[in-house]
């Protein structure tokens, strides 16, 4: 199997890398956190590169590229610790709208491509944990009532895809920001990214999908998010490992660089091994997105299980190798650790996906197929 990237994919990587280096430096990121964890200027910058249309059909002004291209972009955004919810707005939103009525697609997809509209999934509820179902939110005659938690950039979004149960069963609805009965309370997560609580009280919505199709679409969106998160985590871990290696090469004790100490060299080897395990599983996730649902769901749980272990190990070890400076807000290493910690808890933590992998084991007897 060929794991080399095409010239176009390498050019895409270079473009995102230049954006991160030029427009998303560490001090710029800290300023964005102070302002609430979302920058409209940064979002417009990503749109200016054409990234918002990466997976939007050409009929709506998009590029209609594939999951490998998305993986390339997410890795570079992970390198730069970009806070803006690119995966939500540019990968999940077009996917969730793919089964919407044509009028709804024609209204929203071109605006997503232009960066004018941020549409995010609002699926989590208190007590729901990581289950992918419609929760306690109810829809009656097209009006939704319920509470959704940890909605990515909820205070900045222009619309939400909201799972709910209506008269005909499970469904997905599009709810516009500012709609009647919608109350949004924004806050900043531990890693500095923006999130919000959504309260819906007889809030009007437009139905996107219904019944088994809605449930299948929600599960596909979650698996797509897991693949994107895996690539972002690999980018973040790769940057953190390089930062740690540079630190060990410059920090001196007893007149020599501590990188020469055999015990620390062994620890760096273990860290590098976890990074490469994560990278291989990120590739695996991307390649499995086109599989039938049962195989895809099992594969993505396997991916998140390994990523959870790698993120925790790399984050903890690199922070410890930095010593006291590794936990200070003024040094970027601590922000990588925070981001990896938050990602480990999103879309199902390690224990959740260990249970998912175990439940889906059949004749393999624990061997990943």
Buried (B, 14 or more C-beta within 10 A) or exposed (E): EEEEBEEEBEEBBEBBBEBBEEBBEEEBBBEBBEEBBBBEEBBEBBBEBBBBBBBBBEEBBBBBBBBBBBBBBBBBBBBBBBBBBBBBBBBBBBBBBBBBBEEBBEBBBBBBBBBBBBBBBBBBBEEBEBEBBBBBBBBEEBBBBBBBBBBBBBBBBBBBBBBBBBEEEBBBBBBBBEBEBBEBEBEBBEBBBBBBBBBBEBBBBBBBBBEEBBBEBBBBBBBBBBBBBBBBBBBBBBBBBEBBBEBBEEBEEEEEBBBEBEEBEEBBEEBBEBBBBBBBBBBBBBBBBEBEEEEBBBBBBBBBBBBBBBBBBBBBBBBEBBEEEBEEEEBBBBBBBBBBBBBBBBBBBBEBBBBBBEEBEEEEEEEBE
